[in-house]
Amino acid sequence: MGKSLNYPYDTVFNACIKAIEDCGFKIQSQYKKSGKITAHTKFSIWSWQEEITITLKNIAGNKVNLDFQSECTAQFIGWGKNERNQKKILNKLNDILNK
């Protein structure tokens, strides 16, 4: 899923890191220069684990495109968990950016 945000790149990148951590997910890697953040969820009764990848691209000035991917790594069916992860992170990101 893609989303455009009207904030400086560094602001969005740092807010993404905070949003992921605030949601209780663990950051695996973060590369500000290439705009890629990878994280994973904990094991739960709903899934064994999901890998979350957020890719940021600076378009112009204060506009950043954000691409979000979440996929189950150890099971075939996500049961809607991937969409819930995405919504949870995006809601938290909006909260952080709108403070």
C-alpha positions in Angstrom: 0.0 0.0 0.0 1.3 3.5 -0.8 0.8 6.7 1.0 2.0 10.2 0.4 2.9 12.5 3.3 3.7 16.2 3.3 6.5 16.3 5.8 10.3 16.4 5.5 11.9 13.0 4.7 13.9 12.9 8.0 10.8 13.7 10.0 8.8 10.8 8.3 11.7 8.3 8.6 12.2 9.0 12.4 8.4 8.9 12.9 8.2 5.5 11.2 10.8 4.1 13.5 9.0 5.5 16.6 5.6 4.2 15.3 6.9 0.7 14.7 8.5 0.6 18.2 5.3 2.1 19.8 3.3 -0.7 18.2 5.5 -3.3 19.9 7.3 -4.5 16.8 11.0 -5.1 16.7 13.2 -3.2 14.2 15.5 -5.6 12.3 17.2 -3.0 10.1 16.9 0.7 9.2 18.7 2.4 6.3 17.9 6.1 6.2 19.8 6.7 3.0 18.0 4.1 1.0 14.7 4.6 2.9 14.1 1.1 4.0 12.9 -0.1 7.4 12.4 -3.8 8.2 10.7 -5.1 11.4 8.9 -8.1 12.7 6.1 -8.9 15.0 6.1 -11.2 18.0 4.6 -14.7 17.9 1.0 -14.8 18.9 -2.1 -17.0 18.7 -3.0 -15.2 15.5 0.3 -15.7 13.7 3.7 -17.1 14.0 5.4 -13.9 12.9 5.1 -11.2 10.2 7.8 -9.3 8.5 7.0 -5.6 7.9 8.9 -3.5 5.4 8.4 0.2 5.0 10.1 1.9 2.0 10.3 5.7 1.9 11.0 7.8 -1.1 11.6 11.6 -1.1 9.6 13.0 -3.9 10.2 16.7 -3.7 10.8 19.1 -0.8 8.4 18.1 1.9 6.7 15.2 0.1 7.5 11.6 0.9 6.0 8.5 -0.6 5.7 5.6 1.8 5.2 2.0 0.7 4.1 -0.6 3.3 4.4 -4.4 3.1 3.5 -6.9 5.7 3.6 -10.6 5.1 3.5 -13.8 7.2 6.8 -15.6 7.3 5.8 -18.9 8.8 2.3 -19.6 7.7 0.3 -19.5 4.5 -2.8 -17.5 5.6 -2.5 -14.1 7.3 -6.1 -14.1 8.5 -6.2 -10.3 8.1 -3.3 -9.7 10.4 -1.1 -8.1 7.8 -3.8 -5.4 7.1 -4.2 -4.9 10.9 -0.4 -4.4 11.2 -0.4 -1.8 8.4 -3.4 0.1 9.9 -1.9 0.0 13.4 1.4 1.4 12.2 -0.1 4.0 9.9 -2.5 5.2 12.7 0.4 5.6 15.1 2.5 7.3 12.4 -0.3 9.9 11.9 -0.6 10.4 15.6 3.2 11.1 15.9 3.3 13.4 12.8 0.2 15.4 13.9 1.4 16.2 17.4 
